Every structure is written in structure tokens, then in C-alpha cells.
Amino acid sequence: MATRYTKDHEWIRLDGDVATVGITEHAQNALGDIVYVELPEIGKQVDQGGEAAVVESVKAASDVYAPAAGEVVAVNQSLDGAPATINEDAEGKGWFFRLKLSAPDQLDALMSEEQYKEFLKTLE
């Protein structure tokens, strides 16, 4: 499945029945230099749109919301020692957590990459 996006600037990519979540390139650019990440605990149940993580930059702290409901099954531990990885590769190595989705059909309501790019134009 292709990557899907939220209006809160998270991305989610489904691989089998587990989805990987992070913040978008646009979000990391807006935040600036990221200095700290608070990741969810493995086993945590999250609701779609619920707070799942926190990211702090030199400019601000922001919540990271779950694009879909599910159970956190993995977190990107490498971000603890190197939060700048998000600035370097937000939609790759800078992923935050992985979810076992409880309602995969929730992804249908999220934006495609093309729709997200159009959404970003409305913010300019």
C-alpha cells in the first residue's frame, strides 16, 4: 500500500497488517532542528487521532497523533540518541512507531501523496 497522510502532517505506511508512522517532511521543516522525541510504550492502544508521541524542536513541542487506531508493536529506539534523524530522513529512517491496526479501513479516509501535496498548497 502507498503512504497515506493526515492533515496533522503524519504519514502512515501499511506493510502486511502492521503500519509504520512518522511525521512528514513538511512537518520536520516547520519544526526546525528536532532535539527530543517521546515515543509511546510498546503495547499501548491508540485511537485514531489520539496523542501517540511528542516531538520537540528548538522552536516548539508538538504532539504526534495516531493516523489510525491500533496497538503499538514497535518504536524507533534509535531516535532516543539521534532525534535529528527525523530532520535527515523524516519519511524513512525517522519513523516513530509501528501499529498493528485494529481498523485498517480507517486508512481509506486519509490523503494520498498527491492529495497531501494539494493540501500543503492550501497552507501557503
C-alpha positions in Angstrom: 0.0 0.0 0.0 1.1 3.5 -0.7 1.8 6.0 2.1 -1.2 7.9 3.4 -1.2 11.3 5.1 -3.1 13.3 7.8 -3.9 17.0 8.0 -1.8 17.0 11.1 1.3 16.0 9.0 1.7 12.4 10.0 2.3 9.7 7.4 1.4 6.0 7.7 2.6 3.2 5.5 1.0 -0.3 5.7 3.1 -3.4 5.3 1.1 -6.5 5.9 -1.0 -5.9 9.0 1.5 -3.5 10.6 1.8 0.1 9.7 4.7 2.4 10.2 4.1 6.0 11.4 6.1 9.2 11.3 5.9 12.9 10.6 6.1 14.4 7.1 9.0 16.3 5.5 6.8 19.4 5.7 6.4 18.9 9.5 10.0 18.5 10.2 10.8 21.6 8.1 8.3 23.6 10.1 9.7 22.3 13.4 13.3 23.0 12.6 16.1 21.2 14.5 14.5 18.3 16.4 16.1 17.8 19.8 13.9 15.3 21.6 11.3 12.6 20.9 9.0 10.9 23.4 7.9 7.6 21.9 4.8 5.6 23.1 5.3 2.4 25.0 5.0 -0.9 23.2 1.6 -2.4 23.9 -0.1 1.0 24.1 -3.5 1.1 22.5 -4.1 4.3 20.5 -7.2 5.7 18.9 -7.3 7.3 15.5 -6.4 11.0 16.0 -5.2 10.3 19.6 -1.9 11.5 21.0 0.8 8.9 20.5 4.2 10.7 20.8 5.8 14.0 21.3 8.4 15.7 19.3 10.4 18.7 20.5 12.5 21.1 18.4 14.4 24.3 19.1 11.1 26.1 18.1 8.3 24.1 19.8 7.0 20.9 21.2 4.3 19.1 19.2 2.1 16.1 19.7 2.2 13.3 17.1 -1.2 11.8 16.6 -2.0 8.2 15.5 -3.3 8.2 11.9 -5.3 5.0 12.7 -6.3 3.0 15.8 -4.2 0.1 16.9 -1.6 -1.3 19.3 1.9 0.0 19.3 4.1 -3.0 18.4 7.5 -1.3 17.9 9.1 2.1 18.4 12.2 3.5 16.7 14.7 3.4 19.6 17.4 4.9 17.5 15.6 8.3 17.8 16.5 8.4 21.6 20.1 9.1 20.9 19.7 10.7 17.5 16.5 12.7 17.2 18.0 14.7 14.3 17.4 11.5 12.2 13.9 12.9 11.7 15.3 16.1 10.1 17.5 14.0 7.9 15.0 11.4 6.8 11.5 12.1 8.2 9.7 9.7 5.9 12.3 6.9 6.1 14.7 6.2 9.0 13.0 8.9 11.1 9.8 6.8 11.6 8.3 6.9 15.2 6.4 3.8 15.8 4.6 0.8 14.3 1.0 -0.1 14.8 -1.0 -3.3 14.5 -4.1 -1.7 13.1 -7.4 -2.5 14.7 -9.4 -0.9 11.9 -7.4 -0.9 8.6 -10.3 0.7 6.7 -9.5 3.9 8.6 -6.7 4.4 6.2 -9.2 4.9 3.4 -10.1 8.3 4.8 -6.5 9.6 4.8 -4.9 11.5 2.0 -2.8 10.1 -0.8 0.5 11.6 -1.5 -1.0 13.7 -4.4 -3.9 14.9 -2.2 -1.4 15.8 0.6 0.6 17.9 -1.8 -2.5 19.7 -2.8 -3.4 20.2 0.9 0.0 21.7 1.5 -0.7 24.3 -1.2 -3.7 25.5 0.7 -1.5 26.3 3.7 0.8 28.6 1.7 
